Amino acid sequence: MSANLTKNEAKSRIEALRAEIRKYNYDYFVLDKSSVSEAVRDSLKRELIELEALFPDLVTPDSPTQRVGATLSEKFSKVAHKTKKWSLFDSFNEDDLQDWDTRVKKGLMGEEPEYVCELKIDGLNVTLWYEEGVLTRAITRGNGIEGEDITHTIRTIQSVPLRLNEEVTVEVAGEVFMPLKSFEKFKDEFANPRNAAAGSVRQLDPSITEERELDMFFYSLYGEQEPETQFKLMMRLKELGLKVEPHITRLKDIDEVIEFCNSWHEKRGNLEYEIDGIVVKVNEKDGQRRLGYTGKAPRYMMAYKFPAEQATSEILDIMIQIGRTGALTPVAILKPTFIAGSTVARATLHNEDEIKRKDVRVGDTVIIQKAGDIIPEVVEVLNNMRPKGAAPYKFPKRCPVCESEVVRPEGDAIARCKNRECSAMQKRQLLHFVSKGGFEVDGLGEKVIIQLVENELLSKPSDLFKLTSEDLLTLDLFQEKRSKKVIKAIGEAKQIPFNKFLFSLGIRHVGAETAVDLGNFLQGKISSYEKGEILEEVQRKAQVSLFGAPEIPSEPEKKQYKYFMPNTISQIFKNISYEELENIDGMGEKVAQSIYDCFQSEHGTHTLQSLTEVGIHILPIENSVHSNVLGGKTFLLTGTLSTLTRDQAKTKIKSNGGKVLSSISANTDYLIVGENPGSKVKKAQELNVTVLTEDEFLKMLG
């Protein structure tokens, strides 16, 4: 898209980018304040680099791309560096690394280089001078030419030797950082460990720095004859008594480098300090010298940055999606942007109130992130970059698909289409109906459902079980073999556990876990359940229950299962009040009201009757309690777990006799903590609630 800009448009965009980058760089490097994430600054800088490459005559000496570092703070005295401090070229994916490898080999006249990979510590770059083995000065990187004298605070770091093991005069450099265990004590004061480290070394009172328990790793050495390889240089630093990051690794080619980078993207959560990438260097010092430098960075090294959790993009348009319950969800159509390992072209804007609160407009430059690293969302608008004439977004009053009236009940954040026959709503309902948590029919993906609806072969759930092979053969996607396979899968799906059946109906607020709770409650209400008809010799299958069903026995075991028809639910609800539903453990007012309204409505009754007529057999939920190891214990979850989803963790708790709470109190036994846990941890500590890691929780289960 940038290539289509006129020169005047490019100039305007470049000026806006430069102003924004300067502001964030000043906050970050001078004030030690993260007004946006590093990923956002990287994203803006990448766009500026691209535009300046397309319009080189617009490059100016004061552009952020033409300098290293940022403006110096006036807080400490300035000291000139003995050797220039270089920036690094950044790479963000495998292709970038492969391209760099190609350039390195070309610069080495076809030689195959060995590489060294070092973990990129997320801290503050500092240079130290040693005179005859004694520490004399410590200087921040500053603008690469001169930095700030912070000797008095660096001396307080226990890992920094005041005297080396040998009486040598050298200049060394490394990264000052705050270990995560230290950051726990100060996280209310700082946004992240990097800010904490930077703020700690810029203290006038060194006793404050000492309290912060900082650490330092070293990775460069000047002033004596260099060892012949980067790896040996690191070993030399260790000989002198300087601490180096222990995971430095020699690798024979770029494929091994890529594998190393990918592995640490997964493993970095196990470290006791934060890293934001991998630094890759040509190992041979002779090769480094031959490759040399550009105006700003060495050619022989590259920083691989882990996929960004945040980035910037431009909003090209705003469209409305219709969900299975008729909910209107605004979606930003973005300039394609690489974030967290994939290219994103859309991001949710949630609802009308969120658009107004963030004042999102078409043409805006915005910060986007992946919620839970999965769903892209717009976090913030960069108002200073808003183009002239960008108008506030007007939320539609009529459905953009069927043009029916849009309603938004008082107190509800979501606007909805009133028309139950809206084709967009039908498609989403039917996709949910056949999804993994519901009837789980193999072969019925989104493209098939859309074609079935558009060809008027499918409009409601019961229509699915009336389909024939001939119907499917009228679609572009099917041939005879595939059509017969799908029809067979539809027939086999007629027998379904109660919890999966309830989930498939797409009742608002009823997810897989709530469906189990509701199913258990309703089963207890079926007075005729014990007298129900018997399914003829139904073979035991693991799919009988989504939750903790036993594995298929080695010798096929045949069981008899009682079943009932969907219209039985209508009969049950004639004798169930809203108050009874609200009193189901963990149900709540909104969920209870949604369930009650669904089964009391004419539409709900008709749906259940039509599913009865096509022969749906609802099987009971198997007893999902495997053990009582957590019997009587209450649990609360916070943060993102690494090996379990939230629902899976809740299921494990319940299937082992425990209870899941929705809020913390003195009656809570355990708080299970994942990444980014929020305020619940502090509250737990105040209430003396036991805090568990995910591993500790899993060990409790045996």
Secondary structure, 3 states (H helix, E strand, C coil): CHHHCCHHHHHHHHHHHHHHHHHHHHHHHHCCCCCCCHHHHHHHHHHHHHHHHHCHHHCCCCCHHHCCCCCCCCCCCEEECCCCCCCCCEECCHHHHHHHHHHHHHHCCCCCCCEEEEEEECCEEEEEEEECCEEEEEEECCCCCEEEECHHHHCCCCCCCCECCCCCCEEEEEEEECCHHHHHHHCCCCCCHHHHHHHHHCCCCHHHHHHCCCEEEEEEEECCCCCCEHHHHHHHHHHCCCCCCCCCEEECCHHHHHHHHHHHHHHHHHCCCCEEEEEEEECEHHHHHHHCECCCCECCEEEEECCCCEEEEEEEEEEEEECCCCEEEEEEEEEEEEECCEEEEEEECCCHHHHHHHCCCCCCEEEEEEECCCEEEEEEECHHHCCCCCCCCCCCCECCCCCCEEECCCCCCCCEECCCCCHHHHHHHHHHHCCCCCCCCCCCCHHHHHHHHHCCCCCCHHHHHHCCHHHHHCCCCCCHHHHHHHHHHHHHCCEEEHHHHHHHCCCCCCCHHHHHHHHHHHHHHCCCHHHCCECCCEECCHHHCCCCCCCCCCCCCEECCECECCHHHHHHHCCCCHHHHHCCCCCCHHHHHHHHHHHHCHHHHHHHHHHHHCCCEEECCCCCCCCCCCCCCEEEEECECCCCCHHHHHHHHHHCCCEECCCCCCCCCEEEECECCCCHHHHHHHCCCEEEEHHHHHHHCC
